[in-house]
C-alpha cells in the first residue's frame, strides 16, 4: 500500500517488464483525484486490520453472527498458547549442551499434541458443517497458526 501511495503521489509506477515505461503517465488523474487516492490509501494503512470492517459482508458476519467468530478466536488462542508452552518447555528442559531432556518433556508433549489434535479436529468438523471442502487437518492447523 505504501508503494502504491508513493507511486500515485509522484505519478511514477514502472512497468515490471519494461521499467522505463511509466504506468502512471497515462492514468489521467487530476490533482484532486490524486489527493483523494493518496488520502484513501493513507486511511487504509492507518486503519490496519480494522480496515476489514469496511467490507460489508465481513462486517455483517461479525455483527450478525459473532458466536462462530468468538468460538474460532477462542480455539486459535488456545492453540497459540499451547504452542508457546511447548516452546517454553523445550527451552527450559535443555541441558548445557542444548540437548532436550526427553524424559521430562515427553508426557507434557504427548498431552499437548493430543489437545492440538482435538482443537484442530473440532475446527475442521465445524468448517465441514458450514460447507468447507478442506479435507486435510494439517492445512487447518497451519492456517490457524499462520
Secondary structure as UniProt FT lines:
FT   HELIX           2..10
FT   TURN            19..20
FT   TURN            23..26
FT   HELIX           31..47
FT   HELIX           48..54
FT   HELIX           56..64
FT   HELIX           66..92
FT   TURN            96..97
FT   HELIX           102..129
FT   TURN            130..131
FT   HELIX           137..144
//
